[in-house]
């Protein structure tokens, strides 16, 4: 009888284990509410019975030094120790439950205690991490988590005594504390793990697609999860996957075969199936699916995990980037990963992340290159929703490193890939903001291949032009081209301009370039006005556009402009923050924003319908100024008060200039046309009337302004005329009053402490914005704005109650946010027309160094041919694969930025071009008189000379900008050096 009882007990052990688990024990809670903060170090603050009643009550995410964001220069942001504590109770877990804490990140390092016991440390200041707190939880009793955080600039990792390369005062704004979201997860003891590798050593879920058929809208969808069995018995599990579309409709359900996971084991379970009728994620089309992965045993649900993701096809070849089989020229911004706002820093609600990131898409950017460190999960998920491609770094500074600091970089890259590999908007993994060695590139590539082999993501680094292990590359501040891996510029313009400065004819009358020196060097480029700033963006971008896909075998894959929004980081102009943004820190656009919107409207070729009239039309009588229009048409007409002023002078592809236009109040209109005279687009500016009042407009969470102590409303204030038109040169001081359950965070303006947190601040160019944060009490909030001599304005809004029980909330911060689908699905038609075709070069001979002649057309921009500095040998002759009609020759010459070469080009023996090269960001194209032949000869016909004001080739800190390969021969009278040559015919 005893044997029978023993047999029954053993046989039913699996069922006893299952009985301990209710269906889908997994629950995820918002762990942001109900924290307490103390700035300073206290002995015993980790103890469960420590008295924290007098501490400041806060809701995460919350940087303890947030008040200083944009008030202080980056190097002056406060550092030190801060303590965070939270009381919470868990009531629904069982003794067999697993309980995890997930932190999206802190700055810089934290020591964590639960109920007085040390549970771990996290130090890199970048990545997400977590703790298994199952064994330390007091069930149905109050628990206390306490965190001691040190955000010192010189913090050193405890185990190695090494600092972190990216804890840098130039680019990594130091918002200290728990500045990112926190979640609490409860599962059963048989569960799908979390993607928190460095602390939990687990990899979580991985969703991807393969075998794409874009035209037929099908692909094989795969979901795999790392599964742990921490029960006492082996389990026979089925892995079931359910795919739901944006409307919540089930698209497909599929599952794996039964798999036995032994007690104590960890296995990866996987299922996949062909799915038809798919909507592919794309630029400006953030279509996301919900992938629900379930663990079942004998038909009973054990664990269920839902993942938001999207599916897209990528390729990186022929020097180009392909998205869903269509070539996409990369256009966008190199944005600081902090992506911060005044008086809040990076700790904004998710809807505001969407607002900011979608503005990039509205400017027709398709790529954001986050800089130096991985952005927080909130920004990554936001880019998924708005349809913005991301280049995701891990952690670095400005150069390759070795030893411990390299190990730290690999560890952060590993964590970042595992944590973010389900986010479709990540298309590039960046391994360094400066070139790294081939061996290091391979190590990073091995990490990608191990943890994200099917994600369709290129891995590379800045530069990497001659490193075959890298799958993309590209320098900054000049143009690269390639016939193989795509290369795109990682910073092509970094000038600065305050939004307040229209031009030298508008108050406050800022002459372009006026301002202080930087490190005792001229800093004109960092003190521009809006006119000059927008024009410079046009000039820079057009050089990339001229080398776009369709212009030959070797092409530019595009580039990103540093930065999108003004940033509390390294600056060179007169303010104490970076003003390189196309929008200011409150996300108010500068004219450069609209210039990009025109130039970038298209996957490759710009649509012909873009037009923007730079500036405003409110001047004093008698003012004469140049009027500038950015347009993608072939010609532009200017009309003032119904009188045509003729057609503008076209330059730099998109810029039309009308010189010395005399101001007259009224309406100024710009109309663009095709070369055949067809009207393409028009825009106009009207003279605003006398300012009479203020206007307030609220931008807020689309799911309602939440009373969670973290949500904000963004309020715009404008000075308007009697018809409601903004008065573009107003600078009135506005006095705000606020009542109700809300906290004033304010805005930004030029003045004392940048007016951070001030309730009285001026409009600039007739407009400004302020932030107001909710408290944890719901209710009506009233805002009033007053200015001397103007009609006041008022605005009211209510906050919605957020339910929090015993420190936990079911409402996640991003609940209710919808994706942006404004650009529609990827078009099937080609994205560019072929404007010229490369003619293959099969051989070359030269007047000197003949054995190196092939380096001038080897598709490697780090190699070159150079003669011996004598005019008699300053020639090179190319033999073509076949006799062809040559129409143009493109040259990357050494000294491309600062040197001018007098050149002659011959096809066979016929002269087809004679003239000077032009300094550029990389390439000079000689348009030739078409001639048929088998050879092309390039000759230097005189002494090359430096461009006037060639200091432009020197950074403000004295560092020489890249200008090709440094050759002594090119400094001689007869020196000629070619990095790359390409010869074209008409298609």
ROMI-926078 format. One line per field, with one value per residue (C-alpha): x, y, z; residue in one letter. Coordinates in steps of 0.5 Angstrom, whole numbers, m for minus. Example, Ala and Ser with C-alpha at 12.3 -4.5 7.8 and 13.67 -1.06 7.14 Angstrom:
<atoms>
X	[25:27]
Y	[m9:m2]
Z	[16:14]
res	[A:S]
</atoms>
This chain:
<atoms>
X	[0:6:9:2:1:9:7:1:5:11:6:2:8:7:0:1:6:1:m4:0:0:m7:m8:m2:1:5:3:7:6:8:13:14:9:10:18:21:28:33:39:45:48:45:47:42:38:37:34:27:25:28:24:23:17:20:23:21:15:16:14:19:22:26:33:34:38:33:32:39:37:39:40:47:52:53:60:57:51:51:53:53:49:42:37:31:26:19:14:10:6:5:m2:m3:3:4:10:12:11:17:18:23:24:26:30:30:37:40:45:51:51:46:47:40:37:30:28:35:38:43:41:46:49:49:54:55:49:46:43:37:38:34:33:30:27:23:26:26:19:15:8:2:6:10:16:22:26:32:37:43:46:52:52:60:63:69:65:69:67:68:71:76:77:76:72:67:69:62:61:63:62:62:56:53:48:49:41:43:38:33:31:28:22:21:17:15:14:10:10:10:16:15:16:19:25:26:32:36:43:48:44:39:43:37:35:28:23:26:21:23:21:24:23:20:15:14:10:5:5:8:13:15:14:18:18:22:23:28:24:26:23:24:19:21:18:20:15:12:11:8:10:4:4:m2:m1:m5:m6:m7:m14:m13:m15:m12:m8:m5:m4:1:5:11:11:11:18:20:24:27:26:32:33:33:31:29:22:21:15:14:9:8:3:0:m3:2:3:10:13:16:19:13:9:10:5:6:3:2:6:3:7:4:7:2:2:m4:m8:m7:m4:2:5:3:8:6:11:10:14:14:16:21:26:32:39:45:49:51:53:45:40:34:28:22:26:26:32:32:37:39:37:36:39:45:41:44:41:39:34:32:28:29:28:26:32:30:25:19:12:12:7:12:18:13:11:19:21:15:17:23:19:15:21:22:28:28:34:36:43:43:50:55:50:44:38:32:27:22:25:26:19:17:21:17:11:13:16:23:29:35:42:43:50:52:57:63:67:71:76:77:80:83:83:77:74:73:70:65:63:62:58:53:53:51:45:43:42:38:34:32:32:25:24:23:26:33:36:44:48:54:60:64:63:70:73:75:80:78:79:74:69:69:68:62:59:60:55:50:51:50:44:41:42:36:34:36:41:47:53:59:62:64:69:70:71:77:74:71:68:64:57:56:61:61:65:63:63:65:62:64:61:61:59:59:57:53:57:53:55:55:55:55:53:54:53:49:44:39:32:31:36:32:37:41:34:30:30:35:39:44:49:51:57:57:59:64:70:71:77:80:79:74:67:62:59:57:53:49:42:36:37:44:43:38:42:48:44:42:49:51:45:46:53:50:44:48:52:45:43:42:48:53:56:59:54:53:48:46:47:45:45:48:43:35:33:38:41:44:51:58:57:61:56:55:49:51:48:48:44:45:38:33:28:30:30:22:21:19:22:27:27:32:27:22:28:30:22:23:30:28:21:22:26:31:29:26:19:18:12:16:17:19:20:25:24:18:15:15:20:21:20:26:29:32:34:35:29:31:26:28:24:25:22:26:25:22:18:17:11:10:3:1:7:12:19:22:25:30:38:38:44:46:40:35:36:33:36:32:37:36:28:25:20:13:8:3:3:10:9:13:11:15:15:18:23:17:13:8:6:9:8:7:7:7:8:3:5:2:m2:m1:0:m6:m6:m4:m6:m5:m5:m4:m1:m2:m3:m8:m10:m11:m7:m6:m5:1:6:10:5:6:2:6:3:5:4:4:3:m2:m5:m13:m14:m10:m4:3:7:14:18:15:19:14:15:9:7:4:0:m2:m7:m10:m6:0:7:10:16:17:20:27:29:35:37:38:39:36:29:29:23:21:14:16:19:19:17:22:20:13:12:15:13:12:12:7:7:1:1:m2:m8:m13:m17:m18:m12:m12:m7:m7:m2:m1:3:3:m1:m4:m10:m9:m11:m13:m13:m16:m15:m17:m12:m15:m14:m9:m11:m5:m6:0:5:3:m1:m4:m3:3:6:5:m2:m6:m1:m3:2:4:2:2:7:3:6:13:11:13:15:23:25:30:31:38:41:48:51:59:63:68:75:79:86:90:97:100:106:109:108:105:104:99:95:89:89:85:79:79:73:77:77:83:88:90:95:99:105:112:110:112:107:110:108:101:97:93:90:84:82:75:72:69:68:63:61:63:59:62:68:67:73:75:82:86:85:78:76:81:85:83:86:86:85:84:80:81:77:82:86:80:79:72:73:78:77:78:76:71:73:67:65:68:67:68:64:67:61:64:63:60:65:66:72:76:81:80:86:86:92:94:95:98:99:94:92:89:82:81:79:82:81:75:79:81:76:75:80:85:84:85:78:79:81:84:90:96:101:107:107:100:104:108:107:106:102:96:93:86:83:77:75:69:67:60:55:48:43]
Y	[0:5:3:5:12:13:12:16:22:22:21:27:32:35:37:39:44:46:47:52:57:60:61:66:69:74:81:87:94:101:102:109:112:113:114:119:123:125:129:127:121:118:113:107:110:103:100:98:102:108:114:118:121:128:126:129:125:124:120:117:118:123:126:129:135:136:144:145:142:148:153:150:148:141:141:145:140:138:131:127:122:122:116:114:110:106:103:97:91:85:81:77:73:66:62:59:66:70:77:82:89:92:99:102:106:110:115:114:108:105:100:97:94:91:90:92:87:89:86:89:94:97:102:103:109:107:100:97:92:88:84:77:79:73:71:77:79:80:77:81:86:92:92:98:98:103:106:110:113:117:121:123:125:121:115:108:101:98:91:94:101:104:110:109:112:115:119:125:132:134:130:126:131:128:128:124:119:114:118:113:108:102:96:90:83:77:71:63:59:57:63:67:71:78:81:83:80:83:82:77:73:72:74:74:74:75:76:77:76:72:70:76:77:85:85:80:82:76:73:68:70:67:68:65:65:63:59:57:52:53:48:42:38:37:40:38:45:48:54:58:65:69:75:81:87:94:94:88:83:76:75:68:63:58:53:49:41:39:40:37:43:39:42:47:48:54:52:57:55:57:57:60:61:64:70:74:80:84:91:92:97:103:111:115:108:106:99:95:88:85:78:74:68:63:57:51:45:40:45:50:57:57:64:69:75:80:84:90:89:91:87:90:88:91:90:94:93:97:103:104:102:98:98:94:93:100:105:110:115:117:124:126:128:126:127:127:121:125:128:133:139:145:144:136:133:127:125:126:122:118:122:128:123:122:129:131:124:125:132:129:125:132:135:129:126:118:117:119:117:117:119:116:112:107:112:109:104:110:114:107:105:112:111:105:108:115:111:114:109:109:108:105:106:102:107:110:117:119:114:106:103:97:93:94:100:96:90:95:97:90:89:95:93:86:89:94:89:84:89:92:87:87:94:95:102:100:99:100:98:103:101:107:115:114:108:102:97:91:86:90:91:83:82:87:83:77:79:82:75:71:75:78:74:75:82:85:90:93:94:99:105:112:112:104:106:100:95:90:87:93:93:101:107:114:120:127:134:131:126:119:115:107:102:96:98:104:110:116:122:122:129:134:140:143:150:154:159:162:162:169:171:172:176:183:187:184:186:184:185:180:180:173:171:176:173:171:167:160:158:164:162:165:162:165:159:158:165:165:168:164:166:164:157:155:157:153:147:148:148:142:138:139:136:130:130:131:124:121:114:114:118:113:106:110:114:117:114:120:123:126:133:135:136:136:140:145:141:142:139:142:148:153:159:165:161:156:150:147:151:147:144:145:146:150:146:147:144:151:150:155:156:150:145:148:148:140:139:141:138:131:130:124:117:119:124:130:131:137:140:143:150:155:162:164:169:173:180:185:190:198:202:203:196:192:185:179:174:167:161:154:150:143:146:149:156:161:167:172:177:183:185:182:185:180:181:176:170:168:166:159:156:150:146:148:156:161:168:175:181:187:187:193:192:194:192:187:180:177:170:165:160:155:152:146:148:147:153:148:151:146:150:156:160:166:171:177:183:182:188:191:186:186:180:173:166:160:153:147:140:134:127:124:119:125:129:124:126:121:126:125:127:134:139:143:150:155:162:167:175:176:181:183:177:172:172:171:178:175:180:181:180:182:179:174:173:167:165:158:155:148:141:142:144:149:147:153:154:157:164:168:172:171:163:162:164:156:155:163:164:171:170:173:171:170:172:172:165:161:155:152:146:144:138:134:132:126:129:130:136:143:147:154:158:165:169:177:182:189:193:186:182:177:169:164:156:151:143:137:132:125:120:115:109:106:101:99:103:99:101:98:104:104:111:109:106:109:112:111:110:115:112:119:117:110:104:103:105:99:104:106:111:115:116:115:121:119:112:110:108:102:104:98:101:107:110:116:121:119:113:109:103:107:109:104:107:113:109:103:105:106:113:112:111:115:117:122:125:127:135:136:139:135:129:132:127:121:117:112:106:105:98:100:106:111:118:121:127:128:126:126:127:127:131:131:138:138:142:148:147:149:146:148:142:140:133:130:124:121:127:132:137:136:141:146:150:150:145:148:146:142:137:132:131:136:134:137:137:136:137:130:126:119:115:110:114:120:124:129:134:139:145:150:151:149:154:155:157:164:164:157:157:154:147:148:147:152:148:148:141:141:138:132:134:128:124:129:129:134:133:137:143:144:147:141:137:133:127:124:120:117:118:116:117:118:118:120:114]
Z	[0:2:m5:m8:m5:m7:m14:m14:m10:m16:m21:m19:m18:m24:m23:m16:m19:m24:m19:m15:m21:m23:m31:m33:m27:m31:m29:m30:m26:m26:m21:m22:m17:m9:m9:m3:m5:0:m4:0:4:10:15:15:10:7:13:13:19:17:18:11:12:11:5:m2:m5:m12:m18:m23:m27:m24:m24:m17:m21:m26:m24:m27:m34:m39:m33:m32:m37:m38:m34:m28:m27:m20:m18:m11:m7:m7:m4:m7:m3:m4:0:m3:m2:m6:m5:m10:m11:m9:m5:m12:m15:m19:m17:m21:m21:m28:m28:m35:m33:m28:m27:m26:m21:m15:m10:m8:m2:m1:6:9:5:m1:m7:m12:m16:m23:m25:m32:m32:m39:m40:m37:m31:m26:m20:m18:m11:m10:m4:0:m1:5:2:4:8:7:3:2:m3:m2:m7:m6:m13:m14:m21:m20:m27:m24:m22:m22:m23:m16:m19:m24:m21:m28:m30:m36:m42:m44:m37:m41:m40:m47:m49:m44:m39:m32:m30:m23:m20:m23:m29:m33:m32:m27:m27:m23:m26:m23:m26:m24:m23:m30:m34:m40:m38:m38:m43:m38:m39:m35:m28:m29:m34:m38:m46:m46:m52:m59:m65:m72:m79:m85:m92:m94:m100:m100:m106:m104:m96:m93:m89:m84:m77:m72:m64:m59:m52:m47:m42:m34:m30:m23:m21:m18:m23:m31:m35:m42:m45:m52:m54:m57:m61:m63:m68:m67:m72:m70:m69:m64:m69:m69:m75:m74:m68:m69:m64:m63:m62:m54:m51:m44:m40:m34:m27:m26:m34:m38:m46:m52:m55:m62:m66:m73:m79:m86:m85:m91:m91:m87:m86:m86:m81:m85:m85:m82:m82:m75:m76:m70:m68:m62:m61:m55:m53:m49:m45:m44:m41:m42:m45:m39:m39:m35:m38:m43:m45:m50:m54:m59:m65:m73:m79:m84:m89:m90:m94:m94:m101:m107:m103:m101:m95:m97:m93:m96:m102:m104:m103:m98:m97:m90:m88:m81:m74:m70:m63:m56:m53:m47:m52:m46:m44:m40:m32:m33:m37:m40:m35:m40:m41:m47:m51:m50:m53:m59:m60:m60:m65:m69:m71:m74:m78:m80:m82:m87:m83:m83:m79:m72:m70:m62:m60:m55:m51:m52:m51:m46:m48:m48:m54:m57:m57:m59:m65:m67:m66:m70:m76:m75:m76:m71:m70:m63:m60:m54:m50:m52:m53:m58:m59:m59:m52:m50:m44:m38:m42:m48:m44:m41:m48:m50:m44:m46:m53:m51:m46:m51:m57:m52:m49:m56:m61:m62:m64:m71:m72:m70:m76:m75:m69:m68:m64:m64:m65:m68:m72:m68:m70:m75:m69:m64:m70:m71:m63:m64:m70:m66:m61:m66:m69:m63:m60:m66:m72:m76:m74:m81:m77:m80:m75:m76:m73:m75:m81:m82:m89:m90:m85:m89:m82:m82:m85:m86:m84:m86:m83:m80:m84:m91:m96:m97:m103:m104:m109:m103:m96:m95:m92:m89:m86:m78:m77:m83:m80:m73:m73:m68:m68:m63:m65:m62:m68:m74:m78:m78:m80:m74:m67:m63:m70:m70:m75:m77:m74:m68:m62:m57:m59:m57:m54:m57:m64:m69:m67:m73:m75:m68:m67:m74:m74:m77:m84:m85:m81:m86:m92:m89:m88:m95:m98:m94:m95:m103:m103:m101:m105:m111:m110:m108:m111:m118:m120:m121:m118:m112:m108:m102:m97:m94:m87:m81:m78:m71:m67:m68:m61:m58:m52:m45:m48:m51:m54:m58:m58:m53:m49:m44:m48:m55:m60:m67:m67:m72:m67:m60:m53:m53:m60:m63:m70:m73:m81:m82:m80:m86:m90:m89:m90:m97:m99:m95:m98:m102:m101:m105:m110:m107:m109:m113:m109:m103:m102:m96:m95:m90:m85:m83:m87:m81:m82:m81:m87:m92:m90:m96:m95:m99:m99:m99:m101:m100:m106:m110:m116:m122:m121:m116:m117:m112:m112:m107:m106:m113:m116:m119:m117:m122:m121:m116:m117:m116:m112:m108:m111:m107:m105:m109:m107:m109:m107:m104:m104:m101:m95:m96:m91:m94:m97:m100:m104:m107:m113:m115:m123:m127:m132:m137:m133:m129:m122:m117:m110:m107:m100:m97:m91:m89:m85:m78:m75:m69:m63:m59:m54:m52:m54:m51:m54:m50:m53:m48:m47:m53:m47:m42:m38:m32:m25:m24:m22:m28:m34:m37:m41:m46:m47:m52:m51:m57:m58:m64:m68:m68:m73:m69:m73:m69:m69:m71:m68:m61:m55:m49:m42:m40:m33:m32:m26:m24:m19:m18:m17:m22:m21:m25:m30:m34:m41:m44:m46:m47:m40:m33:m32:m38:m35:m32:m27:m28:m28:m32:m38:m45:m52:m57:m64:m62:m59:m53:m49:m42:m38:m33:m29:m26:m18:m16:m14:m20:m21:m25:m27:m29:m33:m34:m38:m38:m41:m41:m46:m49:m47:m43:m44:m40:m41:m36:m36:m32:m30:m29:m23:m24:m19:m15:m10:m5:m9:m16:m22:m27:m32:m36:m38:m45:m45:m50:m55:m62:m68:m73:m80:m84:m89:m91:m93:m97:m104:m109:m115:m115:m111:m115:m123:m126:m128:m130:m131:m129:m134:m131:m131:m133:m132:m131:m132:m129:m130:m123:m118:m124:m119:m115:m120:m119:m112:m115:m117:m112:m108:m102:m99:m95:m101:m106:m112:m112:m117:m115:m114:m121:m126:m132:m128:m126:m130:m130:m136:m135:m140:m140:m141:m147:m152:m149:m149:m143:m140:m133:m128:m121:m117:m109:m109:m103:m100:m103:m97:m98:m104:m112:m117:m125:m129:m136:m138:m144:m148:m152:m154:m154:m149:m146:m139:m137:m131:m123:m118:m113:m105:m102:m97:m101:m109:m115:m121:m128:m133:m139:m147:m149:m153:m155:m153:m150:m145:m140:m138:m132:m132:m127:m132:m126:m119:m114:m109:m102:m102:m99:m92:m91:m84:m85:m85:m78:m72:m67:m62:m67:m70:m77:m80:m85:m92:m95:m94:m92:m98:m98:m105:m106:m103:m108:m115:m119:m114:m116:m112:m113:m108:m112:m119:m123:m130:m133:m139:m139:m138]
res	[X:X:X:X:X:X:X:X:X:X:X:X:X:X:X:X:X:X:X:X:X:X:X:X:X:X:X:X:X:X:X:X:X:X:X:X:X:X:X:X:X:X:X:X:X:X:X:X:X:X:X:X:X:X:X:X:X:X:X:X:X:X:X:X:X:X:X:X:X:X:X:X:X:X:X:X:X:X:X:X:X:X:X:X:X:X:X:X:X:X:X:X:X:X:X:X:X:X:X:X:X:X:X:X:X:X:X:X:X:X:X:X:X:X:X:X:X:X:X:X:X:X:X:X:X:X:X:X:X:X:X:X:X:X:X:X:X:X:X:X:X:X:X:X:X:X:X:X:X:X:X:X:X:X:X:X:X:X:X:X:X:X:X:X:X:X:X:X:X:X:X:X:X:X:X:X:X:X:X:X:X:X:X:X:X:X:X:X:X:X:X:X:X:X:X:X:X:X:X:X:X:X:X:X:X:X:X:X:X:X:X:X:X:X:X:X:X:X:X:X:X:X:X:X:X:X:X:X:X:X:X:X:X:X:X:X:X:X:X:X:X:X:X:X:X:X:X:X:X:X:X:X:X:X:X:X:X:X:X:X:X:X:X:X:X:X:X:X:X:X:X:X:X:X:X:X:X:X:X:X:X:X:X:X:X:X:X:X:X:X:X:X:X:X:X:X:X:X:X:X:X:X:X:X:X:X:X:X:X:X:X:X:X:X:X:X:X:X:X:X:X:X:X:X:X:X:X:X:X:X:X:X:X:X:X:X:X:X:X:X:X:X:X:X:X:X:X:X:X:X:X:X:X:X:X:X:X:X:X:X:X:X:X:X:X:X:X:X:X:X:X:X:X:X:X:X:X:X:X:X:X:X:X:X:X:X:X:X:X:X:X:X:X:X:X:X:X:X:X:X:X:X:X:X:X:X:X:X:X:X:X:X:X:X:X:X:X:X:X:X:X:X:X:X:X:X:X:X:X:X:X:X:X:X:X:X:X:X:X:X:X:X:X:X:X:X:X:X:X:X:X:X:X:X:X:X:X:X:X:X:X:X:X:X:X:X:X:X:X:X:X:X:X:X:X:X:X:X:X:X:X:X:X:X:X:X:X:X:X:X:X:X:X:X:X:X:X:X:X:X:X:X:X:X:X:X:X:X:X:X:X:X:X:X:X:X:X:X:X:X:X:X:X:X:X:X:X:X:X:X:X:X:X:X:X:X:X:X:X:X:X:X:X:X:X:X:X:X:X:X:X:X:X:X:X:X:X:X:X:X:X:X:X:X:X:X:X:X:X:X:X:X:X:X:X:X:X:X:X:X:X:X:X:X:X:X:X:X:X:X:X:X:X:X:X:X:X:X:X:X:X:X:X:X:X:X:X:X:X:X:X:X:X:X:X:X:X:X:X:X:X:X:X:X:X:X:X:X:X:X:X:X:X:X:X:X:X:X:X:X:X:X:X:X:X:X:X:X:X:X:X:X:X:X:X:X:X:X:X:X:X:X:X:X:X:X:X:X:X:X:X:X:X:X:X:X:X:X:X:X:X:X:X:X:X:X:X:X:X:X:X:X:X:X:X:X:X:X:X:X:X:X:X:X:X:X:X:X:X:X:X:X:X:X:X:X:X:X:X:X:X:X:X:X:X:X:X:X:X:X:X:X:X:X:X:X:X:X:X:X:X:X:X:X:X:X:X:X:X:X:X:X:X:X:X:X:X:X:X:X:X:X:X:X:X:X:X:X:X:X:X:X:X:X:X:X:X:X:X:X:X:X:X:X:X:X:X:X:X:X:X:X:X:X:X:X:X:X:X:X:X:X:X:X:X:X:X:X:X:X:X:X:X:X:X:X:X:X:X:X:X:X:X:X:X:X:X:X:X:X:X:X:X:X:X:X:X:X:X:X:X:X:X:X:X:X:X:X:X:X:X:X:X:X:X:X:X:X:X:X:X:X:X:X:X:X:X:X:X:X:X:X:X:X:X:X:X:X:X:X:X:X:X:X:X:X:X:X:X:X:X:X:X:X:X:X:X:X:X:X:X:X:X:X:X:X:X:X:X:X:X:X:X:X:X:X:X:X:X:X:X:X:X:X:X:X:X:X:X:X:X:X:X:X:X:X:X:X:X:X:X:X:X:X:X:X:X:X:X:X:X:X:X:X:X:X:X:X:X:X:X:X:X:X:X:X:X:X:X:X:X:X:X:X:X:X:X:X:X:X:X:X:X:X:X:X:X]
</atoms>
